[in-house]
Amino acid sequence: MSQHPRWYYNEFKQIGIDYTDLKVVQAYDLCMQKLRDIENEANSIRGLLNISDTDIVLEIGTGSGELALKLSAHCRKVVAIDISKIMIDFAKVKAESQKKTNIQFYNAGFLTYENCTEPFDAIVTQLALHHLPDYWKMMALRRVYGMLKEGGKFYLRDVVFPSMVQDYDSYFDEIITKLKESTGDELAKETEIHIREEFSTLDWIMEGLLKNVGFHIESVKSDGFIACYLCKK
Ligand SMILES: C[S@@+](CC[C@H](N)C(=O)[O-])C[C@H]1O[C@@H](n2cnc3c(N)ncnc32)[C@H](O)[C@@H]1O
């Protein structure tokens, strides 16, 4: 592992929700299985990234590993990384129980993972980049760009705030109220923590960062709060 200067960002420090707590990890996994159609998500991401069975794919911030598990059925290898060792161990157990042998798990993140083999055909990250402040997002995206092969695709999905909002107080209040009604108190509370303590940025900043590091943005989709960027090197 390369030596970083003392001012380098410590990405292992937990920001907002603590994903080094096993109970939080178990609850997160259950909640996501309930709220998300992960099979559908994985199929759509696979299509967007054109993943084929000879490809090597990197997933950054894999969490409990659901996407990595699904993608691994359609490519040569998935490298799944996360700064939470508890998340990685949790995902590893799942992979073992499903007899998935082509996923490599590493306890590392955007700013610390060193790829020692060939460049990746595709890189994906969901709901993880917002853990870094904006300058470090740019450093992270430069590293992503560097680890991709020429013409390779990068799929980024994250909480990104729209800039066309006049009244952010009402905007966030409405999101939290709707979440409370549809999913209950827990996710609404986590969203409050997210807005208050995590580093979600604005749409124009995210697009600027992606372009600045050299990506061509092929498409952007946003439902207001969560944005998906399909990028090409
Ligand atoms: C909200 S969860 C998302 C997990 C998964 N990608 C999903 O879509 O369900 C955020 C994950 O990002 C991880 N994470 C936070 N900062 C990170 C970083 N700098 N590099 C890699 N992963 C990070 C956390 O440990 C956590 O597992």
The ligand as an SDF file (V2000), in Angstrom:
LIG
                    3D

 27 29  0  0  0  0  0  0  0  0999 V2000
  -25.3220    3.6800    2.0950 C   0  0  0  0  0  0  0  0  0  0  0  0
  -24.1460    2.3580    2.0250 S   0  0  0  0  0  0  0  0  0  0  0  0
  -24.3560    1.7950    0.3450 C   0  0  0  0  0  0  0  0  0  0  0  0
  -23.9910    0.3500    0.1750 C   0  0  0  0  0  0  0  0  0  0  0  0
  -24.2880   -0.2450   -1.2050 C   0  0  0  0  0  0  0  0  0  0  0  0
  -23.4850    0.3510   -2.2370 N   0  0  0  0  0  0  0  0  0  0  0  0
  -25.7470   -0.1070   -1.5360 C   0  0  0  0  0  0  0  0  0  0  0  0
  -26.0780    0.4840   -2.5650 O   0  0  0  0  0  0  0  0  0  0  0  0
  -26.5690   -0.5860   -0.7700 O   0  0  0  0  0  0  0  0  0  0  0  0
  -22.6270    3.2440    1.9370 C   0  0  0  0  0  0  0  0  0  0  0  0
  -21.4040    2.3350    1.9400 C   0  0  0  0  0  0  0  0  0  0  0  0
  -20.2750    3.0880    1.5100 O   0  0  0  0  0  0  0  0  0  0  0  0
  -19.1820    2.7290    2.3260 C   0  0  0  0  0  0  0  0  0  0  0  0
  -18.1990    3.8270    2.2570 N   0  0  0  0  0  0  0  0  0  0  0  0
  -18.1880    4.9890    2.9420 C   0  0  0  0  0  0  0  0  0  0  0  0
  -17.1180    5.7180    2.5930 N   0  0  0  0  0  0  0  0  0  0  0  0
  -16.4350    5.0100    1.6750 C   0  0  0  0  0  0  0  0  0  0  0  0
  -15.2330    5.2200    0.9450 C   0  0  0  0  0  0  0  0  0  0  0  0
  -14.5100    6.3100    1.1110 N   0  0  0  0  0  0  0  0  0  0  0  0
  -14.8270    4.2610    0.0730 N   0  0  0  0  0  0  0  0  0  0  0  0
  -15.5610    3.1350   -0.0870 C   0  0  0  0  0  0  0  0  0  0  0  0
  -16.6960    2.8640    0.5800 N   0  0  0  0  0  0  0  0  0  0  0  0
  -17.1260    3.7960    1.4500 C   0  0  0  0  0  0  0  0  0  0  0  0
  -19.8010    2.5080    3.6940 C   0  0  0  0  0  0  0  0  0  0  0  0
  -18.9660    1.7460    4.5360 O   0  0  0  0  0  0  0  0  0  0  0  0
  -21.0900    1.7750    3.3060 C   0  0  0  0  0  0  0  0  0  0  0  0
  -20.9050    0.3920    3.2370 O   0  0  0  0  0  0  0  0  0  0  0  0
  1  2  1  0
  2  3  1  0
  2 10  1  0
  3  4  1  0
  4  5  1  0
  5  6  1  0
  5  7  1  0
  7  8  2  0
  7  9  1  0
 10 11  1  0
 11 12  1  0
 11 26  1  0
 12 13  1  0
 13 14  1  0
 13 24  1  0
 14 15  1  0
 14 23  1  0
 15 16  2  0
 16 17  1  0
 17 18  1  0
 17 23  2  0
 18 19  1  0
 18 20  2  0
 20 21  1  0
 21 22  2  0
 22 23  1  0
 24 25  1  0
 24 26  1  0
 26 27  1  0
M  CHG  2   2   1   9  -1
M  END
$$$$
